[in-house]
Amino acid sequence: MSAELPIPGTPPLERITVMQGQALASASASVEYSTVLGSCVATCLYDPEAHVGGMNHFLLSEPPANLPGTQVDEHYGVYLMELLVNQMLGRGARKANLKAHLYGGANVNRNMMRIGTMNAEFAREFLRREGIALMREDLGGINARRVDFRPASGQVRLRTVEDRFAPSVQPTPRPPVSRGDVELF
């Protein structure tokens, strides 16, 4: 979409990157949301009657059951899905009209837990439970994806990111153990 020429009489396109832990909604025809996903999942919601749409990007579906405290962590899908729906309702969308697309959920590192699969299953179940129609999904596999979404029209463009262009996942080496009285970390 970066090679597109503006249509005379239309406002320039504002591209907004949706980062992990974000949910954004808009009714503006000049907005396009973009994100890059590995094991994360992005939900694109759209109300075709109100011309309102939004995108979220979550890293994990739910916090661990044994997590102490009651503070809400907005990086989890359980929070971001509700937030996205509520933002859209606040902009005039009706829940009964919502249509969804799901992207991501890849298991990019074969040596790690199947986080992508768990994220995809959570997102599908959330939509089913809330009665939101799932129109399209591109979930799973091992490749990263780039998603561009125009919320006012509901248009989506998906591209697979080849392994050679995706950042490699490397464990962070632990610092050497301090031999002094004070250990800084």
N, CA and C atoms as an extended XYZ file, in Angstrom:
555
Properties=species:S:1:pos:R:3:atomname:S:1:resname:S:1:resid:I:1 pbc="F F F"
N         0.795       -1.176        0.000 N   MET     1
C         0.000        0.000        0.000 CA  MET     1
C         0.848        1.254        0.000 C   MET     1
N         2.134        1.113        0.265 N   SER     2
C         2.984        2.287        0.292 CA  SER     2
C         3.208        2.852       -1.106 C   SER     2
N         2.983        2.065       -2.150 N   ALA     3
C         3.168        2.539       -3.512 CA  ALA     3
C         1.898        3.159       -4.089 C   ALA     3
N         0.821        3.171       -3.322 N   GLU     4
C        -0.427        3.718       -3.831 CA  GLU     4
C        -0.345        5.228       -3.957 C   GLU     4
N        -0.968        5.735       -4.996 N   LEU     5
C        -1.075        7.168       -5.165 CA  LEU     5
C        -2.389        7.627       -4.549 C   LEU     5
N        -2.392        8.818       -3.927 N   PRO     6
C        -3.640        9.278       -3.334 CA  PRO     6
C        -4.696        9.544       -4.406 C   PRO     6
N        -5.941        9.257       -4.071 N   ILE     7
C        -7.056        9.526       -4.966 CA  ILE     7
C        -7.412       10.994       -4.791 C   ILE     7
N        -7.518       11.748       -5.898 N   PRO     8
C        -7.845       13.171       -5.766 CA  PRO     8
C        -9.117       13.368       -4.935 C   PRO     8
N        -9.053       14.325       -4.002 N   GLY     9
C       -10.211       14.637       -3.175 CA  GLY     9
C       -10.334       13.798       -1.916 C   GLY     9
N        -9.407       12.859       -1.701 N   THR    10
C        -9.455       12.048       -0.486 CA  THR    10
C        -8.300       12.452        0.422 C   THR    10
N        -8.505       12.338        1.728 N   PRO    11
C        -7.415       12.696        2.643 CA  PRO    11
C        -6.280       11.683        2.537 C   PRO    11
N        -5.050       12.101        2.865 N   PRO    12
C        -3.926       11.150        2.835 CA  PRO    12
C        -4.137       10.059        3.892 C   PRO    12
N        -3.592        8.885        3.607 N   LEU    13
C        -3.734        7.743        4.505 CA  LEU    13
C        -2.795        7.881        5.694 C   LEU    13
N        -3.343        7.740        6.892 N   GLU    14
C        -2.546        7.764        8.116 CA  GLU    14
C        -2.318        6.332        8.569 C   GLU    14
N        -1.070        5.869        8.499 N   ARG    15
C        -0.744        4.512        8.908 CA  ARG    15
C        -0.355        4.504       10.375 C   ARG    15
N        -1.022        3.634       11.136 N   ILE    16
C        -0.782        3.543       12.571 CA  ILE    16
C        -0.372        2.116       12.905 C   ILE    16
N         0.772        1.960       13.550 N   THR    17
C         1.243        0.642       13.951 CA  THR    17
C         0.572        0.251       15.266 C   THR    17
N        -0.035       -0.924       15.276 N   VAL    18
C        -0.649       -1.460       16.488 CA  VAL    18
C         0.385       -2.359       17.149 C   VAL    18
N         0.825       -1.939       18.317 N   MET    19
C         1.879       -2.654       19.040 CA  MET    19
C         1.268       -3.684       19.983 C   MET    19
N         2.100       -4.587       20.496 N   GLN    20
C         1.643       -5.558       21.497 CA  GLN    20
C         0.991       -4.814       22.653 C   GLN    20
N        -0.167       -5.313       23.073 N   GLY    21
C        -0.862       -4.701       24.196 CA  GLY    21
C        -1.750       -3.542       23.823 C   GLY    21
N        -1.977       -3.314       22.533 N   GLN    22
C        -2.825       -2.208       22.102 CA  GLN    22
C        -4.108       -2.714       21.463 C   GLN    22
N        -5.131       -1.895       21.580 N   ALA    23
C        -6.396       -2.079       20.873 CA  ALA    23
C        -6.814       -0.690       20.410 C   ALA    23
N        -7.038       -0.535       19.113 N   LEU    24
C        -7.395        0.764       18.553 CA  LEU    24
C        -8.626        0.611       17.669 C   LEU    24
N        -9.483        1.638       17.671 N   ALA    25
C       -10.684        1.622       16.835 CA  ALA    25
C       -10.852        2.983       16.184 C   ALA    25
N       -11.462        2.988       14.993 N   SER    26
C       -11.656        4.229       14.253 CA  SER    26
C       -12.790        4.074       13.245 C   SER    26
N       -13.363        5.213       12.869 N   ALA    27
C       -14.346        5.256       11.789 CA  ALA    27
C       -13.812        6.106       10.642 C   ALA    27
N       -12.555        6.486       10.712 N   SER    28
C       -11.955        7.356        9.703 CA  SER    28
C       -11.525        6.569        8.474 C   SER    28
N       -11.925        7.058        7.309 N   ALA    29
C       -11.532        6.416        6.048 CA  ALA    29
C       -10.059        6.647        5.733 C   ALA    29
N        -9.407        7.557        6.456 N   SER    30
C        -8.002        7.851        6.183 CA  SER    30
C        -7.045        7.103        7.117 C   SER    30
N        -7.570        6.168        7.922 N   VAL    31
C        -6.726        5.421        8.861 CA  VAL    31
C        -6.489        3.998        8.359 C   VAL    31
N        -5.241        3.544        8.502 N   GLU    32
C        -4.901        2.150        8.245 CA  GLU    32
C        -4.049        1.671        9.407 C   GLU    32
N        -4.471        0.552       10.007 N   TYR    33
C        -3.708       -0.060       11.092 CA  TYR    33
C        -2.800       -1.129       10.502 C   TYR    33
N        -1.589       -1.243       11.051 N   SER    34
C        -0.631       -2.263       10.624 CA  SER    34
C         0.011       -2.903       11.839 C   SER    34
N         0.330       -4.184       11.695 N   THR    35
C         1.064       -4.878       12.747 CA  THR    35
C         1.799       -6.066       12.146 C   THR    35
N         2.812       -6.532       12.853 N   VAL    36
C         3.558       -7.724       12.459 CA  VAL    36
C         3.416       -8.725       13.601 C   VAL    36
N         3.089       -9.958       13.250 N   LEU    37
C         2.761      -10.990       14.227 CA  LEU    37
C         3.614      -12.226       14.042 C   LEU    37
N         3.993      -12.821       15.140 N   GLY    38
C         4.575      -14.159       15.151 CA  GLY    38
C         3.580      -15.050       15.871 C   GLY    38
N         3.858      -15.333       17.149 N   SER    39
C         2.920      -16.122       17.948 CA  SER    39
C         1.754      -15.282       18.455 C   SER    39
N         1.900      -13.963       18.396 N   CYS    40
C         0.814      -13.066       18.809 CA  CYS    40
C        -0.375      -13.219       17.856 C   CYS    40
N        -1.535      -12.754       18.315 N   VAL    41
C        -2.729      -12.751       17.481 CA  VAL    41
C        -3.254      -11.334       17.390 C   VAL    41
N        -3.695      -10.953       16.206 N   ALA    42
C        -4.394       -9.686       15.990 CA  ALA    42
C        -5.817      -10.006       15.568 C   ALA    42
N        -6.753       -9.299       16.180 N   THR    43
C        -8.158       -9.393       15.816 CA  THR    43
C        -8.525       -8.120       15.089 C   THR    43
N        -9.107       -8.251       13.911 N   CYS    44
C        -9.644       -7.111       13.179 CA  CYS    44
C       -11.159       -7.232       13.239 C   CYS    44
N       -11.811       -6.251       13.861 N   LEU    45
C       -13.268       -6.235       13.945 CA  LEU    45
C       -13.801       -5.118       13.075 C   LEU    45
N       -15.010       -5.333       12.515 N   TYR    46
C       -15.591       -4.352       11.612 CA  TYR    46
C       -17.106       -4.417       11.699 C   TYR    46
N       -17.746       -3.257       11.769 N   ASP    47
C       -19.205       -3.149       11.670 CA  ASP    47
C       -19.498       -2.544       10.307 C   ASP    47
N       -20.001       -3.345        9.351 N   PRO    48
C       -20.213       -2.841        7.990 CA  PRO    48
C       -21.318       -1.790        7.883 C   PRO    48
N       -22.213       -1.725        8.853 N   GLU    49
C       -23.268       -0.710        8.810 CA  GLU    49
C       -22.792        0.620        9.380 C   GLU    49
N       -22.066        0.592       10.481 N   ALA    50
C       -21.585        1.819       11.108 CA  ALA    50
C       -20.256        2.305       10.506 C   ALA    50
N       -19.597        1.466        9.715 N   HIS    51
C       -18.283        1.763        9.131 CA  HIS    51
C       -17.271        2.116       10.215 C   HIS    51
N       -17.249        1.272       11.231 N   VAL    52
C       -16.315        1.394       12.341 CA  VAL    52
C       -15.542        0.082       12.424 C   VAL    52
N       -14.250        0.183       12.647 N   GLY    53
C       -13.443       -1.019       12.779 CA  GLY    53
C       -12.332       -0.812       13.779 C   GLY    53
N       -11.660       -1.897       14.125 N   GLY    54
C       -10.552       -1.804       15.057 CA  GLY    54
C        -9.673       -3.032       15.014 C   GLY    54
N        -8.504       -2.900       15.614 N   MET    55
C        -7.524       -3.985       15.653 CA  MET    55
C        -6.900       -4.034       17.038 C   MET    55
N        -6.644       -5.261       17.513 N   ASN    56
C        -5.840       -5.432       18.718 CA  ASN    56
C        -4.662       -6.338       18.400 C   ASN    56
N        -3.741       -6.453       19.350 N   HIS    57
C        -2.534       -7.267       19.170 CA  HIS    57
C        -2.147       -7.782       20.552 C   HIS    57
N        -2.365       -9.092       20.764 N   PHE    58
C        -2.018       -9.624       22.083 CA  PHE    58
C        -0.954      -10.705       22.007 C   PHE    58
N        -0.122      -10.703       23.057 N   LEU    59
C         1.023      -11.602       23.158 CA  LEU    59
C         0.646      -12.949       23.756 C   LEU    59
N        -0.201      -12.934       24.780 N   LEU    60
C        -0.654      -14.150       25.446 CA  LEU    60
C        -2.155      -14.037       25.682 C   LEU    60
N        -2.832      -15.173       25.739 N   SER    61
C        -4.281      -15.152       25.879 CA  SER    61
C        -4.737      -14.724       27.263 C   SER    61
N        -4.218      -15.357       28.310 N   GLU    62
C        -4.661      -15.081       29.672 CA  GLU    62
C        -3.478      -15.163       30.620 C   GLU    62
N        -3.552      -14.423       31.737 N   PRO    63
C        -2.468      -14.545       32.721 CA  PRO    63
C        -2.514      -15.916       33.390 C   PRO    63
N        -1.397      -16.375       33.923 N   PRO    64
C        -1.398      -17.663       34.621 CA  PRO    64
C        -2.374      -17.619       35.795 C   PRO    64
N        -2.995      -18.750       36.096 N   ALA    65
C        -3.990      -18.828       37.166 CA  ALA    65
C        -3.399      -18.501       38.528 C   ALA    65
N        -2.114      -18.746       38.716 N   ASN    66
C        -1.485      -18.522       40.022 CA  ASN    66
C        -0.831      -17.149       40.132 C   ASN    66
N        -1.152      -16.212       39.241 N   LEU    67
C        -0.569      -14.876       39.271 CA  LEU    67
C        -1.115      -14.104       40.468 C   LEU    67
N        -0.255      -13.622       41.355 N   PRO    68
C        -0.755      -12.901       42.534 CA  PRO    68
C        -1.284      -11.523       42.148 C   PRO    68
N        -2.197      -11.012       42.965 N   GLY    69
C        -2.724       -9.667       42.750 CA  GLY    69
C        -3.924       -9.655       41.828 C   GLY    69
N        -4.564       -8.513       41.779 N   THR    70
C        -5.776       -8.370       40.968 CA  THR    70
C        -5.617       -7.322       39.886 C   THR    70
N        -4.415       -6.831       39.680 N   GLN    71
C        -4.182       -5.799       38.680 CA  GLN    71
C        -4.382       -6.371       37.279 C   GLN    71
N        -5.060       -5.605       36.427 N   VAL    72
C        -5.310       -6.024       35.050 CA  VAL    72
C        -4.064       -5.737       34.219 C   VAL    72
N        -3.622       -6.715       33.465 N   ASP    73
C        -2.490       -6.528       32.564 CA  ASP    73
C        -3.023       -6.466       31.151 C   ASP    73
N        -2.869       -5.304       30.535 N   GLU    74
C        -3.460       -5.082       29.220 CA  GLU    74
C        -2.755       -5.802       28.078 C   GLU    74
N        -1.725       -6.571       28.352 N   HIS    75
C        -1.061       -7.309       27.281 CA  HIS    75
C        -1.753       -8.636       26.960 C   HIS    75
N        -2.698       -9.025       27.771 N   TYR    76
C        -3.378      -10.304       27.584 CA  TYR    76
C        -4.626      -10.153       26.717 C   TYR    76
N        -4.883      -11.193       25.916 N   GLY    77
C        -6.036      -11.205       25.029 CA  GLY    77
C        -7.355      -11.066       25.758 C   GLY    77
N        -7.459      -11.642       26.949 N   VAL    78
C        -8.704      -11.596       27.698 CA  VAL    78
C        -9.110      -10.141       27.969 C   VAL    78
N        -8.163       -9.263       28.132 N   TYR    79
C        -8.430       -7.839       28.327 CA  TYR    79
C        -8.595       -7.112       26.993 C   TYR    79
N        -7.675       -7.369       26.064 N   LEU    80
C        -7.665       -6.627       24.798 CA  LEU    80
C        -8.872       -6.923       23.911 C   LEU    80
N        -9.418       -8.130       23.982 N   MET    81
C       -10.623       -8.436       23.192 CA  MET    81
C       -11.805       -7.607       23.693 C   MET    81
N       -11.991       -7.572       25.009 N   GLU    82
C       -13.077       -6.773       25.598 CA  GLU    82
C       -12.864       -5.292       25.299 C   GLU    82
N       -11.640       -4.828       25.425 N   LEU    83
C       -11.330       -3.422       25.174 CA  LEU    83
C       -11.669       -3.037       23.736 C   LEU    83
N       -11.297       -3.871       22.774 N   LEU    84
C       -11.579       -3.577       21.375 CA  LEU    84
C       -13.076       -3.501       21.115 C   LEU    84
N       -13.824       -4.470       21.609 N   VAL    85
C       -15.283       -4.455       21.422 CA  VAL    85
C       -15.868       -3.186       22.036 C   VAL    85
N       -15.464       -2.848       23.246 N   ASN    86
C       -15.999       -1.665       23.920 CA  ASN    86
C       -15.630       -0.367       23.203 C   ASN    86
N       -14.409       -0.278       22.672 N   GLN    87
C       -14.021        0.916       21.915 CA  GLN    87
C       -14.897        1.075       20.672 C   GLN    87
N       -15.190       -0.034       20.024 N   MET    88
C       -16.019        0.034       18.815 CA  MET    88
C       -17.455        0.414       19.155 C   MET    88
N       -17.998       -0.158       20.223 N   LEU    89
C       -19.351        0.203       20.646 CA  LEU    89
C       -19.415        1.688       20.981 C   LEU    89
N       -18.366        2.218       21.575 N   GLY    90
C       -18.294        3.639       21.897 CA  GLY    90
C       -18.241        4.534       20.677 C   GLY    90
N       -17.891        3.983       19.532 N   ARG    91
C       -17.845        4.753       18.280 CA  ARG    91
C       -19.059        4.479       17.383 C   ARG    91
N       -20.057        3.815       17.944 N   GLY    92
C       -21.312        3.634       17.208 CA  GLY    92
C       -21.545        2.260       16.612 C   GLY    92
N       -20.622        1.330       16.783 N   ALA    93
C       -20.827       -0.027       16.263 CA  ALA    93
C       -21.876       -0.745       17.111 C   ALA    93
N       -22.519       -1.726       16.514 N   ARG    94
C       -23.446       -2.596       17.242 CA  ARG    94
C       -22.842       -3.991       17.295 C   ARG    94
N       -22.882       -4.593       18.473 N   LYS    95
C       -22.255       -5.906       18.657 CA  LYS    95
C       -22.830       -6.945       17.697 C   LYS    95
N       -24.120       -6.885       17.438 N   ALA    96
C       -24.763       -7.855       16.549 CA  ALA    96
C       -24.250       -7.755       15.115 C   ALA    96
N       -23.666       -6.620       14.749 N   ASN    97
C       -23.171       -6.408       13.382 CA  ASN    97
C       -21.692       -6.747       13.207 C   ASN    97
N       -20.984       -7.010       14.297 N   LEU    98
C       -19.536       -7.167       14.216 CA  LEU    98
C       -19.124       -8.400       13.418 C   LEU    98
N       -18.131       -8.189       12.587 N   LYS    99
C       -17.487       -9.245       11.792 CA  LYS    99
C       -16.019       -9.267       12.186 C   LYS    99
N       -15.431      -10.454       12.251 N   ALA   100
C       -14.054      -10.577       12.725 CA  ALA   100
C       -13.155      -11.282       11.717 C   ALA   100
N       -11.891      -10.894       11.764 N   HIS   101
C       -10.798      -11.578       11.080 CA  HIS   101
C        -9.739      -11.818       12.139 C   HIS   101
N        -9.112      -12.982       12.128 N   LEU   102
C        -8.044      -13.330       13.064 CA  LEU   102
C        -6.774      -13.671       12.294 C   LEU   102
N        -5.636      -13.159       12.783 N   TYR   103
C        -4.358      -13.384       12.120 CA  TYR   103
C        -3.271      -13.651       13.154 C   TYR   103
N        -2.267      -14.426       12.750 N   GLY   104
C        -1.110      -14.688       13.599 CA  GLY   104
C        -1.148      -16.077       14.187 C   GLY   104
N        -0.761      -16.187       15.443 N   GLY   105
C        -0.794      -17.468       16.137 CA  GLY   105
C         0.179      -18.497       15.605 C   GLY   105
N         1.285      -18.041       15.014 N   ALA   106
C         2.279      -18.985       14.492 CA  ALA   106
C         3.117      -19.544       15.643 C   ALA   106
N         3.633      -20.717       15.446 N   ASN   107
C         4.583      -21.311       16.383 CA  ASN   107
C         5.953      -21.180       15.734 C   ASN   107
N         6.512      -19.964       15.818 N   VAL   108
C         7.717      -19.622       15.066 CA  VAL   108
C         8.981      -20.295       15.594 C   VAL   108
N         8.993      -20.666       16.854 N   ASN   109
C        10.162      -21.347       17.411 CA  ASN   109
C         9.745      -22.753       17.808 C   ASN   109
N        10.232      -23.731       17.074 N   ARG   110
C         9.829      -25.122       17.289 CA  ARG   110
C        10.229      -25.663       18.655 C   ARG   110
N        11.182      -24.998       19.326 N   ASN   111
C        11.679      -25.483       20.614 CA  ASN   111
C        10.934      -24.897       21.810 C   ASN   111
N         9.952      -24.065       21.554 N   MET   112
C         9.215      -23.427       22.650 CA  MET   112
C         7.796      -23.975       22.727 C   MET   112
N         7.100      -23.605       23.816 N   MET   113
C         5.685      -23.971       23.960 CA  MET   113
C         4.906      -23.491       22.740 C   MET   113
N         3.784      -24.101       22.489 N   ARG   114
C         2.955      -23.742       21.334 CA  ARG   114
C         2.053      -22.560       21.703 C   ARG   114
N         2.690      -21.427       21.986 N   ILE   115
C         1.979      -20.218       22.404 CA  ILE   115
C         1.038      -19.747       21.307 C   ILE   115
N         1.486      -19.791       20.067 N   GLY   116
C         0.651      -19.351       18.951 CA  GLY   116
C        -0.646      -20.138       18.870 C   GLY   116
N        -0.566      -21.447       19.038 N   THR   117
C        -1.757      -22.301       18.997 CA  THR   117
C        -2.714      -21.931       20.128 C   THR   117
N        -2.173      -21.715       21.327 N   MET   118
C        -3.028      -21.342       22.463 CA  MET   118
C        -3.696      -19.982       22.227 C   MET   118
N        -2.964      -19.032       21.652 N   ASN   119
C        -3.538      -17.716       21.350 CA  ASN   119
C        -4.665      -17.825       20.327 C   ASN   119
N        -4.443      -18.625       19.285 N   ALA   120
C        -5.457      -18.790       18.244 CA  ALA   120
C        -6.723      -19.432       18.803 C   ALA   120
N        -6.552      -20.468       19.616 N   GLU   121
C        -7.717      -21.138       20.212 CA  GLU   121
C        -8.493      -20.189       21.120 C   GLU   121
N        -7.780      -19.375       21.889 N   PHE   122
C        -8.448      -18.403       22.755 CA  PHE   122
C        -9.275      -17.419       21.931 C   PHE   122
N        -8.682      -16.862       20.869 N   ALA   123
C        -9.374      -15.856       20.057 CA  ALA   123
C       -10.633      -16.437       19.408 C   ALA   123
N       -10.525      -17.629       18.847 N   ARG   124
C       -11.704      -18.277       18.251 CA  ARG   124
C       -12.803      -18.484       19.283 C   ARG   124
N       -12.430      -18.981       20.454 N   GLU   125
C       -13.405      -19.244       21.514 CA  GLU   125
C       -14.049      -17.950       22.013 C   GLU   125
N       -13.286      -16.883       22.122 N   PHE   126
C       -13.846      -15.599       22.548 CA  PHE   126
C       -14.927      -15.154       21.567 C   PHE   126
N       -14.622      -15.205       20.285 N   LEU   127
C       -15.598      -14.779       19.266 CA  LEU   127
C       -16.844      -15.659       19.306 C   LEU   127
N       -16.652      -16.964       19.442 N   ARG   128
C       -17.797      -17.874       19.507 CA  ARG   128
C       -18.677      -17.548       20.717 C   ARG   128
N       -18.040      -17.385       21.862 N   ARG   129
C       -18.768      -17.106       23.104 CA  ARG   129
C       -19.521      -15.771       23.045 C   ARG   129
N       -18.948      -14.786       22.369 N   GLU   130
C       -19.561      -13.460       22.279 CA  GLU   130
C       -20.528      -13.325       21.096 C   GLU   130
N       -20.627      -14.358       20.279 N   GLY   131
C       -21.549      -14.314       19.142 CA  GLY   131
C       -21.090      -13.400       18.016 C   GLY   131
N       -19.775      -13.246       17.867 N   ILE   132
C       -19.206      -12.407       16.805 CA  ILE   132
C       -18.806      -13.309       15.641 C   ILE   132
N       -19.295      -12.973       14.450 N   ALA   133
C       -19.054      -13.794       13.262 CA  ALA   133
C       -17.588      -13.739       12.838 C   ALA   133
N       -16.971      -14.912       12.698 N   LEU   134
C       -15.599      -15.016       12.199 CA  LEU   134
C       -15.669      -15.204       10.693 C   LEU   134
N       -15.255      -14.173        9.962 N   MET   135
C       -15.346      -14.181        8.505 CA  MET   135
C       -14.107      -14.790        7.847 C   MET   135
N       -12.939      -14.570        8.470 N   ARG   136
C       -11.703      -15.054        7.871 CA  ARG   136
C       -10.665      -15.231        8.968 C   ARG   136
N        -9.838      -16.232        8.795 N   GLU   137
C        -8.707      -16.415        9.693 CA  GLU   137
C        -7.510      -16.910        8.911 C   GLU   137
N        -6.349      -16.508        9.361 N   ASP   138
C        -5.083      -17.026        8.860 CA  ASP   138
C        -4.215      -17.177       10.106 C   ASP   138
N        -4.314      -18.361       10.718 N   LEU   139
C        -3.695      -18.642       12.002 CA  LEU   139
C        -2.806      -19.871       11.908 C   LEU   139
N        -1.816      -19.931       12.788 N   GLY   140
C        -0.980      -21.116       12.886 CA  GLY   140
C         0.210      -21.087       11.956 C   GLY   140
N         0.736      -22.258       11.701 N   GLY   141
C         1.921      -22.367       10.863 CA  GLY   141
C         3.167      -21.966       11.629 C   GLY   141
N         4.218      -21.638       10.880 N   ILE   142
C         5.482      -21.276       11.511 CA  ILE   142
C         6.002      -19.917       11.049 C   ILE   142
N         5.281      -19.242       10.155 N   ASN   143
C         5.761      -17.979        9.602 CA  ASN   143
C         5.083      -16.771       10.243 C   ASN   143
N         5.857      -15.701       10.368 N   ALA   144
C         5.322      -14.428       10.832 CA  ALA   144
C         4.438      -13.828        9.731 C   ALA   144
N         3.588      -12.871       10.124 N   ARG   145
C         2.671      -12.226        9.182 CA  ARG   145
C         2.670      -10.723        9.409 C   ARG   145
N         2.393      -10.005        8.349 N   ARG   146
C         2.143       -8.559        8.438 CA  ARG   146
C         0.695       -8.340        8.012 C   ARG   146
N        -0.044       -7.580        8.826 N   VAL   147
C        -1.459       -7.312        8.564 CA  VAL   147
C        -1.660       -5.807        8.443 C   VAL   147
N        -2.350       -5.388        7.387 N   ASP   148
C        -2.764       -4.001        7.199 CA  ASP   148
C        -4.281       -4.004        7.142 C   ASP   148
N        -4.919       -3.148        7.938 N   PHE   149
C        -6.373       -3.147        8.084 CA  PHE   149
C        -6.900       -1.721        8.025 C   PHE   149
N        -7.883       -1.514        7.158 N   ARG   150
C        -8.559       -0.215        7.064 CA  ARG   150
C        -9.888       -0.327        7.799 C   ARG   150
N        -9.963        0.248        8.997 N   PRO   151
C       -11.112        0.008        9.867 CA  PRO   151
C       -12.448        0.520        9.337 C   PRO   151
N       -12.473        1.615        8.620 N   ALA   152
C       -13.751        2.167        8.145 CA  ALA   152
C       -14.364        1.334        7.023 C   ALA   152
N       -13.530        0.630        6.258 N   SER   153
C       -14.045       -0.170        5.136 CA  SER   153
C       -13.995       -1.670        5.427 C   SER   153
N       -13.199       -2.077        6.408 N   GLY   154
C       -13.054       -3.491        6.716 CA  GLY   154
C       -12.080       -4.210        5.798 C   GLY   154
N       -11.352       -3.488        4.956 N   GLN   155
C       -10.404       -4.117        4.038 CA  GLN   155
C        -9.148       -4.568        4.783 C   GLN   155
N        -8.673       -5.760        4.439 N   VAL   156
C        -7.480       -6.329        5.073 CA  VAL   156
C        -6.519       -6.790        3.990 C   VAL   156
N        -5.241       -6.563        4.255 N   ARG   157
C        -4.204       -7.138        3.404 CA  ARG   157
C        -3.259       -7.896        4.317 C   ARG   157
N        -2.967       -9.129        3.954 N   LEU   158
C        -2.112      -10.007        4.744 CA  LEU   158
C        -0.919      -10.421        3.903 C   LEU   158
N         0.248      -10.376        4.508 N   ARG   159
C         1.462      -10.848        3.847 CA  ARG   159
C         2.226      -11.750        4.803 C   ARG   159
N         2.731      -12.848        4.284 N   THR   160
C         3.582      -13.734        5.074 CA  THR   160
C         4.989      -13.172        5.040 C   THR   160
N         5.640      -13.178        6.190 N   VAL   161
C         7.007      -12.701        6.298 CA  VAL   161
C         7.910      -13.921        6.228 C   VAL   161
N         8.782      -13.952        5.235 N   GLU   162
C         9.684      -15.090        5.074 CA  GLU   162
C        10.632      -15.188        6.261 C   GLU   162
N        11.004      -16.418        6.598 N   ASP   163
C        11.892      -16.657        7.735 CA  ASP   163
C        13.151      -15.806        7.677 C   ASP   163
N        13.693      -15.646        6.510 N   ARG   164
C        14.966      -14.917        6.417 CA  ARG   164
C        14.806      -13.435        6.738 C   ARG   164
N        13.557      -12.897        6.676 N   PHE   165
C        13.321      -11.500        7.010 CA  PHE   165
C        12.784      -11.321        8.421 C   PHE   165
N        12.302      -12.391        9.024 N   ALA   166
C        11.763      -12.306       10.389 CA  ALA   166
C        12.914      -12.284       11.378 C   ALA   166
N        12.777      -11.494       12.449 N   PRO   167
C        13.849      -11.495       13.453 CA  PRO   167
C        13.932      -12.852       14.129 C   PRO   167
N        15.161      -13.284       14.391 N   SER   168
C        15.331      -14.586       15.031 CA  SER   168
C        15.039      -14.461       16.521 C   SER   168
N        14.534      -15.525       17.087 N   VAL   169
C        14.248      -15.565       18.514 CA  VAL   169
C        15.422      -16.243       19.187 C   VAL   169
N        16.155      -15.473       19.969 N   GLN   170
C        17.322      -15.993       20.662 CA  GLN   170
C        17.142      -15.771       22.154 C   GLN   170
N        17.430      -16.778       22.979 N   PRO   171
C        17.355      -16.541       24.420 CA  PRO   171
C        18.408      -15.524       24.836 C   PRO   171
N        18.058      -14.660       25.772 N   THR   172
C        18.983      -13.656       26.269 CA  THR   172
C        19.984      -14.331       27.195 C   THR   172
N        21.283      -14.157       26.928 N   PRO   173
C        22.270      -14.788       27.805 CA  PRO   173
C        22.213      -14.157       29.191 C   PRO   173
N        22.390      -14.983       30.205 N   ARG   174
C        22.398      -14.492       31.579 CA  ARG   174
C        23.725      -13.809       31.849 C   ARG   174
N        23.679      -12.701       32.618 N   PRO   175
C        24.944      -12.040       32.948 CA  PRO   175
C        25.775      -12.917       33.879 C   PRO   175
N        27.079      -12.736       33.870 N   PRO   176
C        27.921      -13.537       34.767 CA  PRO   176
C        27.564      -13.250       36.222 C   PRO   176
N        27.734      -14.248       37.076 N   VAL   177
C        27.426      -14.119       38.492 CA  VAL   177
C        28.468      -13.209       39.139 C   VAL   177
N        27.995      -12.260       39.895 N   SER   178
C        28.890      -11.340       40.591 CA  SER   178
C        29.569      -12.043       41.750 C   SER   178
N        30.801      -11.736       41.980 N   ARG   179
C        31.541      -12.340       43.094 CA  ARG   179
C        31.615      -11.363       44.273 C   ARG   179
N        31.038      -10.156       44.137 N   GLY   180
C        31.117       -9.157       45.221 CA  GLY   180
C        29.944       -9.293       46.181 C   GLY   180
N        29.871       -8.349       47.119 N   ASP   181
C        28.826       -8.352       48.118 CA  ASP   181
C        27.479       -7.894       47.569 C   ASP   181
N        27.496       -7.091       46.519 N   VAL   182
C        26.266       -6.553       45.954 CA  VAL   182
C        26.101       -7.063       44.544 C   VAL   182
N        24.916       -7.549       44.237 N   GLU   183
C        24.627       -8.023       42.880 CA  GLU   183
C        23.586       -7.095       42.276 C   GLU   183
N        23.921       -6.464       41.179 N   LEU   184
C        23.005       -5.566       40.475 CA  LEU   184
C        22.333       -6.329       39.350 C   LEU   184
N        21.040       -6.127       39.219 N   PHE   185
C        20.323       -6.767       38.120 CA  PHE   185
C        19.239       -5.860       37.636 C   PHE   185
